[in-house]
Amino acid sequence: MNRLFRHSVAFVGVLTILVTSCSTDDGRLMQEPVGGPPVVGTTAPVGDADSTGWTLTTPWGEGSDLNIRYTCDGQAVSPPLLWSEGPEMTRAYGLVLTAVEDPATVLWAMADIPIQTRNLAEGLAPEGALVAVNESGALGYQAPCPDAGVSQQFQITIYAQEFPLESAANTPGLQMRDALQEVALDAVSSTFTYQRR
């Protein structure tokens, strides 16, 4: 009897362990996905054919129309971006958005984006990045806003920085772009168009 009782207790103990270990309620909650349209377009690096295979993924297909959300006619928030790891000697990343017809028109520029950062959430700048003054005189993103009825082409470029810029606060976007081009190991770009109705 004593032996049967011990086996029963052992069986119940093992059964309890098995049942509780199969529970999927570990106290963690799934977070709702962060907003923004899915990131869909992927482009290869600019420059030489022997580039590293570095890619930039954007919410638009290469050369296609920009979603109104990211323009002056929409919410005027910066788009989400995703890029693969830069070349071996990369120490930081930089970003520049320009008008293709006038590359001196810098709508958005950042430098010294931390090396571990490989994506930007919609409407946010990564912590630790240097943010330049855009064409309108404000810090950060300036939404594309061509004249009504005019289709304008824009280019966004991610730079792999060999050295940090450590620029002063309130650096003009054009000056930051020029400095990024000086320290860039490689760059990857994507173009898009926008026409106001």
Secondary structure as GFF3:
##gff-version 3
##sequence-region A 1 197
A	DSSP	alpha_helix	2	21	.	.	.	ID=ss1
A	DSSP	beta_strand	41	43	.	.	.	ID=ss2
A	DSSP	beta_strand	56	58	.	.	.	ID=ss3
A	DSSP	three_ten_helix	68	70	.	.	.	ID=ss4
A	DSSP	beta_strand	81	83	.	.	.	ID=ss5
A	DSSP	beta_strand	92	99	.	.	.	ID=ss6
A	DSSP	beta_strand	102	114	.	.	.	ID=ss7
A	DSSP	beta_strand	119	120	.	.	.	ID=ss8
A	DSSP	beta_strand	130	131	.	.	.	ID=ss9
A	DSSP	beta_strand	151	161	.	.	.	ID=ss10
A	DSSP	alpha_helix	173	183	.	.	.	ID=ss11
A	DSSP	beta_strand	184	195	.	.	.	ID=ss12
###
